Every structure is written in structure tokens, then in C-alpha cells.
Amino acid sequence: MGLGKAVKAVVAGTALLAIGAWISCASRGSTQKPTKGSKARREGGSGSAGDEDDEDQGLGARLMLLAAITGAALWALRPWMRTPSPGSGDPNNRRNNATEELEGRRVDRGGGGDRIRPNPSSLGGSNRNLVVTRIKIMSYNVWRREDMEVHERMKAIGCLVQKHSPDVIFFQEVTPSIHKIFQSFEWWKAYEHSILPKKATLKQFCMLLSKLPVKVSCCTTFENSTLGRDLHLACIEVGMGKKLVVATSHLKRPNPPHDTHSTERVAQAKKALSFLDFFPNAVFGGDMNWDEDSDGPFPLLQGWVDAWARLRPGENGWTFDTKSNQMLKGRKLLQKRLDRFVCKLKDFKLIGVDIIGTEAIPGVFSCNDNNKKVPTLPSDHYGLLLTVSYVTINGVN
């Protein structure tokens, strides 16, 4: 093993050890006794606070064991410092004022997600204090083509961000120029982003943005990728003591008719899920370049679901469609569900998943590959918007 690989392995092990230690210490550090009705506050209503602590400690131990055995290539770890869960010790504290340390400066934020108090008549008198918090996650391959009205396209994607106000955003195919365009928009200021300065100079890269407090952010490169494709991971606190792991990637693309690159793509998907499977609540989304005809079913592990297949069975869900996307007029017919969300959710519930960005930008045209004037859409892909939720009683987890 070369010096560079050895250093990466050490850093990787340190990252995993830190995450594992945080999880174990967090559970051991909780001294609050279970309150009456604590079971009812969990979806499914089973288990106890003691069981949950044991499970968290077991998870921490598994992560530390994984670090010792594999030294997976994780880096760019930010310290995940334990803060008291809002509402757990003080019932009058209804807001998550967690403070995070990012890029050498402190950022204070309120709690995340849209909190909705359900209609009491639909829940029964005993559930009048239930509060549903919804978390929205957007995924979009923004298309690196800078010769196709790039500023107008990124402006249109920004309008979608403003319209849907996602809590977390996954971007793929971001270029340095597109990165600068995004930074010029007002909505950008509401998010923290995962990209490191040296990554932002690459020809194209993925980004993960969050309005919610990011406690840990790290990245692992797929070993079989010649272009440095990687998995971006962030551990976020969504409020009321709930934690969610979100991750994005741009898996190996096919190169027809020469090679589908199916073997590499399947291996990357398996590696991503094998790591994310250590967390009880995880969402993995992005441009998977997945094609069941060449790749077979997505390699879901036990407890994982494909959000589109689960919520909208029977609908095609094409996010790349040369027939409906007027900007791709003249290309060979290709209709695929290349982009998707796959989820493992113990404490959250899938609410909805929608395709966005299907309309042409009014008054904006560009020249396609055949030098024909065509309407311009935000990207050659359509975007996806996922909504998940969790339930608390009177705003207290």
C-alpha cells in the first residue's frame, strides 16, 4: 500500500470511529427516563427507550468494527458534537436551535422541515397534540452543457428550488461555472454545501446542500471509477432529536453501443448501500443511470425501498425522456428512470415523490446537436422531489 492510500485509510478509519463513538456516547449520555406514552410517540409503537439505546450502541460498535476491518475511504469529516435534543430535557423548548461548526465558522439555525398540526377530528381526541414534520429532498442532474443557455437553465432550476423550498438538495454534473452561477442566487444563502474547494475545480462533480444542521459530512470515492465518482454523505438533525443520513452520487454512465458499464454501476450501487445500511434512517438519491434491461433490479438490501416503486407503482417515472423533453428533439428514443431515491426509514414515513422541471423555460430557445432551434428546459434530465415525515407529540419527541 502506497503512502497516499495508507493516509486515506487512517483518515477513513478515524472518520468511522468518530461516527461510531458519537452514536455510542450519545446513547450512553442520555439519562432521561422514558415518559408515559413514549411508545406511542414512535411510528409503529413498539420497543422502549432502553431498547433504542441498546440499538444505538450496537450501531456505534458495528461502525467502529467496520473502521477497524475495512478502513473505507471516508474523509472530510466534521466533528459531530452532541447537543441536548430539543424538547427531551425541557418540554417548553419547542424549537431546534442546534449550533453547527462549518468551514471554520459557527452557524445558528432554527429547526427544519415543515411542521403541520394534523386535523384533530381525523386523529381522534387522544391524538390532538400530534405534530407531523415533513422533510423535502430534491435531486437534480443539472446537465454540464454550458453551451445550452446555461445561465437561464440554472436560473430555472433556482426557481424550482424557491418554489418547492427543499430542506436538502442533491445536484449532479455541477461544473465550476455552474457552481459560480448558483452562488450568485439569493436562495443559495439559505444552504450549507458539502463540496470541498479542491472538488469545486473538477470538470464536474456532485453537491449536497442542506438547510438543516449538518453534523457530519464525508465522501468516499468508488474504487472502480476512472473519473473519481463518489458518494457524498451528510448526517443531519431534522429537529426534535431525529437524525437522518442523506447521500447522493452519480453512478457510472453507459457508453452505448460500446459498453453499458453495467458491472461498474452495479458495484457502485452495492458499495453505497452497504455503507448506508449501517444507519437506521437513510435516503440515497441521484442520477443512478440505472437501466433494469442491462443492470437488473436495483440491489436493494433488506429494509430498503425504491420510493417511486413504492409510492407510484405502475407509473413509468421516466426522468430522461427524449420524446417529452423538447430540448432533446431529434435524438434516438430513450425513456428511462435514470434518477431515483432509495430509502431505509425506521423512524420516518414516505409521503410523496414527484417529477419536476418538465416545462420549457418561457421565451428561451437553444440549438440542439442538429443545429435546430428548440425550446429550452432546465436540464436534459427531469428532477425529483421526495417528501418524508415523522410524528411527534406536541412537538416533543
N, C-alpha and C positions, 0 to 999 in steps of 0.2 A: 504494500500500500504506500503510495506516494505521500509526501508531506501534506499536500493540499487536501487529499482525501482523508488523511488522519485528522487534520484540524476540523474538517467538516463533521467527521464522526463524533469528535469530542463535543463540538458545539451542539450537534444533534442530540447526543445523549444528555447534555446539560438541559436542553430545552424540554425534553420529555420528562426528565427528573423534576424540573421546576413545576411543570403542569401537574405531574403526579403528586408531588409534595403539597401543592396548593390544595388539590382536591382532598387529600387525606387530612391535612391540617384544618381545612375549612370545616370538615365534618366533625373532627375531634374538638374543635374550638367552640362548637355550638353547645351551649349549656342550657338553652331554653327547654323547658319541659313541654311535651305535647299538650295542647289545649283541647278542651272538649270540642268534638266536631272536626278534628284535624283530618280524619279520614275523608269526610265529605268534601273537604277543600281540594282533594286531588281528583283528577279525572279518573274514573274507574272505581274510586272509593275503596281501594284495597291497600293493605300494608299499614305500617306505622312509622312514626318519626324515627324510632330506633332502627327499623329495617332499612329506611332510606339512608341513615348514617352509615350502616354497615356496608350498604351497596356502594356509597361514595368512596369509602375507604378501600373497598375491593377494587374499584376502578382506578384509584390512585396507585395501588400496588401493582395492578396489571400494566399501567403506563410505565412505572419505574422498571418493571421487569422487561418490558419491551425495549426501553432505553438501554438496559444492560446487555440484552441479547442482540439487538439489531443495529443500534446507532443510526436510525433512519435519518435521512438528510434534511433536518429541520434547522432553520436559522432565523435571524431577525426577531428573536424572542423579546417581547416587552414584559417586564415584571408584572405578574398578576397578583396585586396586593389585596388581601382580604379586607373588606369593609363590612360593617354590620348590615345585614339585609334590612332595607327599609320596611318598617311595619312589623318585623319579627320581634324586636325588643320594645318598641314604642308604638302602641296601637294608634296614637294620634299622628304618627308620621305617615302620611299617605303618599308621599312623593319620593321618587328615587333621585337623590341628589349626589349620586356617586361621583367621585372625582377621579379622573384618569390622567396618567402621565404619558404624553405622546410627543415624540420628536423633541424632547427636552423642555417642553412647556406644559403647564397644567391647564386642563380644560374642564370647566364645570358645566354639567348638563342636567336638565330635568329628566324625568322618566320617559321611556319611549313607548311607541305604539299608540294606537287609538283606543281609548278606554270607553266602553259602552256599557251603560247600565241596562240590562235586559228589561223588557216589559214584565212587571210582577205578575200580571194575570196569566202569562204564558208559562210561568215557572212555579206557581203555587205560593201560598203565603209563607212557607218556611224558607223560600229561596229569594226573598225580596232584596237581600243585600248582595247578591251575586253581581260581580263585575267582570265583563269579558274584555280582555285586551287583545287587540288584533295587531299582528306584525306583518308588514308587506315587504316582499323581496322582489326586486326587478332584476332580470337578466337580459343582456343585450349584446349581440355581436355587432359592433358599430361600423364594421367594414373599413378596412385600412385604405381604400382607394381615395386618394387625396385629389384626384383629377375629376371626381364626380361631385361637384358642388359641395365640397367637404364642410365648409362653414355653415351653409344653410342646413345641411343634414344634421350636423351636431346641434345646431340651434333647435331643430325639430325634436331631437332626442331630449334636449334640455326641457322643451315644452312638455314632453311626456313625463319627465321627472317632476316638474312642477304640478302637473295635473294629478298624478297618482300619489305623489309625496311618499315614495317608498322609504322604509326605515333602513334598508340595506340594498345596495346596488352591486351587481356583478357586470363588469364590462370586459369584453374580449376584443382583440385586434385593435387595441389602442396604440397609436403611433405617437412619437414625441410632439408632432404638430397638433394632433387631436387632443393630446394632453393639455397643451397650452391653450387651445380653444376652450376646453372645458373650464380651465382655471379662470377664464375671463368672465364666466357667467355668475350671476348673483347666487343661484341655487347651490353652487359649488361650496360656498362658505358654510353651509349647514352640515357638511360631511367631513369626516376624517377618512383618509385613504391609506391603503396598505402598501402602496408601491414605494420601493426604496429609490433614492436618487440615481443609483447606477442602473437600475432596471428601467428607469424612465428614458434612458438613452438608446434602448434597444430598438430594432426595426419595428417590432410590435410586441405587445405584452398585455397581460390581464390586469384588471384593477378590481379591488374590493373596497367599497365605500360604505360608511355606516354613520347614521345619526345617533345610534345608541352607544353607550360606553364600551369601548374595546379594551378588554383586559389583557388579552394575549393575541399577538399576531405573528404568524410564521409562514414559511414557504418551503416546499420540498420539490426538487426537480426530478422528473421522471428519468430513470436511468437509461431508458431506451430511446430518448428523444435527442435527435441531432440538432434541433432548433431550440433546445432549452425549455421545452414546455414544462409547466409546473403546476402544482396545486397550491392555491392561496387559501389560507385558513385564518379565521378570526373567532375568538371566543368572546361573546358579548353578553352583557347583562341587560335583560329586557324589562327589568322592573320587578318589584315585589319578590326579590330573591331568585327569580327564574333566570336560568342560563341557557344559551343556545349557541351551538357551534355552526358557523356558516362557512362554506367553501366554494370556490369556483375554479374552473380550469377550461382550457381549450384543447381538447384531445386531438390526437394526430388526425390530420385530414387525409382523405383518399386522394389518389392521383390517377384517375381513370384516363385512358384504359390500361395504363401500365401496371398499377398496383393499387389495390384497395387499402393497403396498410392496416388490414383488419387485425392482424396478430398484435401489432404495437398498440392499437387503440384499445383492444380488449384488455391487454396487460395493464395499460394506464388506468382504465376504469376500475379494475380489480385492486390495484395498489391504492387508489384514492379511497375506495370503500373500506378496504382492510384497515386503514388508519382511522377513518372517521367512525368506524364501528365501535371504537373504544368509548365513544361518548353516547350518553343516553338520548340526547336531543341534537340532531344534526340535519342540516339541509345542504345538499350538494347540487349546484346548478351551473349551467353554462352551455357553451357550444360543444356538445359531445361528438358532433359529426357522426352520430350513430345511425346505422342502417341495418335493420333486422335482416335484410336479404343477405348481407355479407357477414354481419357480425353476430347474428343470432340474438336472442333475448338479452337485454341489459343484465349484467351479472349481479343482480340484487342479492344481498345477504338476508338471512332471516331477520324479520322485523323491519325491513326496508320496503318502501313502496314507490312506485312511479306516480307522481302527483297527477299528471294528466290522465293516465290509465285508470287511476282510482276514482278521480272526480268526474271525468268526462268520457266514460267508456263508450266506444262506438263512434266517437268523433276523431277525424284524422289528425288534427293538431299540427298540421304542416307549418313549420316556421321558415322553411325555404321552399318557395313555390314560384317557378319561372312562368307559370300561367297567370296567377293573380297579381304578382308583383310586376307592375308595368315597366319598371326600370330595367327588368331582365328580359324584356321582349326581344325575341329573335334567338334566344338560347335554346338548347335542347331541353325538352320537357323533363323537369326534375321536381318532384314533390315529395319532401321528406320531413320527418320530425327530428331534425338535427339537434335542436336545442331542447333541453328538458330539465326538470327538477326531480331529484330522487331524495327521499326523506326517511329518517328514522326518528320518530317522535313518541317519546314515552309520556311527556307531560303536556304536549301541545296537540292541537287538533287541526287537520287540514280543512280549510274553509272554502277556498276557491283558487282557480288558476285560469288565466286569460291570456290570449294573444293580443299584443298591442303593436302599434306602428304600421298598420296595414293601409293607411290612407296616404295618397300622394301629397306632397307639400304644395299648397296653392301657389300658382304662378311661377313655379321653379321647374326648369327643364334642363336636361343634360344630354350629352351624346353618348350612346352606348358603344359597345365593342364593334358594331357595324356602322358606326358614324351616323346613326339615325337619332333624331331628336325624340326623346322620351320623357314622360313625367318622372319627377324625382321623388323617391321615398327616403325615409330616414336611413335605411340600410338595405343590403341585399337579403338580409335576414329580417324576420319579424321578431319582436321582443316577447318576453314572457313576464307575467306578474303573478306571483304566488302570495296567497294570504293564509296565515296560520293564526291560531288563537290559543289563549289559556284563560282559565277562570279562577278568580279569587273571590273570597267572601268579604264584602265591604271594603275592598281594596287592600286586604291584608292576606298574605299568602299563608 
